[in-house]
Amino acid sequence: MMDNKKILWFGSNGSIQQQLTPNQFTWSTKEPYIHEDANLIPVRILSTWSKTMSLIYVTVADMTKVRGTFRAKHKILNNISAKWE
């Protein structure tokens, strides 16, 4: 996850094959019902893996109803994220 809250992915998985350079993840590639204009901001990413499977958990905040600049929203989400750790 980048500082601007964008998620980059590369490598191989069920959706992409041998992607050598990082690409920005778009929600609609995994969940077509989520529109790109939705105000979903990732807060944290957790992962676990074994020899046969890897799982990625992305916790997102729906900031649609929150007013303010991206910077203000970012500060709120950083506070929440710090309390989880």
C-alpha positions in Angstrom: 0.0 0.0 0.0 1.4 3.4 -1.0 1.3 6.6 1.0 -1.6 7.8 -1.2 -3.6 4.7 -0.1 -3.3 3.0 -3.5 -2.7 -0.7 -3.6 -0.1 -2.1 -6.1 0.1 -5.7 -7.1 2.3 -7.8 -9.3 3.4 -11.4 -9.7 1.0 -14.3 -10.4 -2.3 -15.1 -8.8 -5.8 -16.1 -9.9 -6.3 -12.7 -11.6 -2.9 -11.8 -13.1 -0.1 -13.9 -14.6 3.6 -13.1 -14.4 3.1 -9.4 -14.0 6.7 -8.1 -13.6 5.9 -4.5 -13.0 3.6 -3.2 -10.2 0.1 -2.2 -11.4 -2.5 -0.3 -9.5 -5.2 -2.6 -8.0 -8.7 -1.6 -9.0 -11.6 -2.8 -6.9 -13.8 -3.6 -10.0 -11.3 -6.3 -11.1 -12.2 -8.4 -8.1 -15.7 -7.2 -7.2 -17.6 -5.8 -10.3 -20.4 -4.4 -8.1 -17.9 -1.9 -6.5 -17.6 1.2 -8.6 -14.3 3.0 -8.9 -15.8 6.2 -7.8 -16.7 4.6 -4.4 -14.8 6.3 -1.7 -13.2 3.1 -0.3 -9.8 3.7 1.3 -7.6 0.8 2.4 -6.6 1.0 6.1 -4.5 -2.1 6.5 -3.4 -5.2 4.6 -2.8 -8.6 6.3 -1.5 -11.7 4.5 -0.9 -15.3 5.3 0.3 -18.2 3.1 1.1 -21.8 3.0 2.6 -24.1 0.4 -0.7 -24.2 -1.5 -2.6 -21.0 -0.8 -2.1 -17.4 0.1 -4.7 -15.1 1.5 -4.8 -11.3 1.5 -7.1 -9.4 3.8 -7.7 -5.8 3.0 -9.6 -3.7 5.6 -11.2 -0.7 3.9 -13.0 2.3 5.2 -16.0 3.7 3.3 -15.4 7.4 3.5 -18.4 8.3 1.4 -20.3 10.1 4.2 -17.2 11.7 5.8 -16.6 15.3 4.7 -13.2 16.9 4.4 -10.1 16.7 2.4 -8.1 13.6 1.6 -5.5 14.8 4.1 -8.1 15.0 6.9 -9.5 11.6 6.1 -5.9 10.2 5.9 -5.3 11.5 9.5 -8.4 9.9 10.8 -7.5 6.6 9.2 -4.0 6.7 10.5 -5.3 7.2 14.1 -7.6 4.1 13.7 -4.8 2.0 12.2 -2.4 2.9 15.0 -4.9 1.8 17.6 -5.2 -1.6 15.9 -1.5 -2.3 16.2 
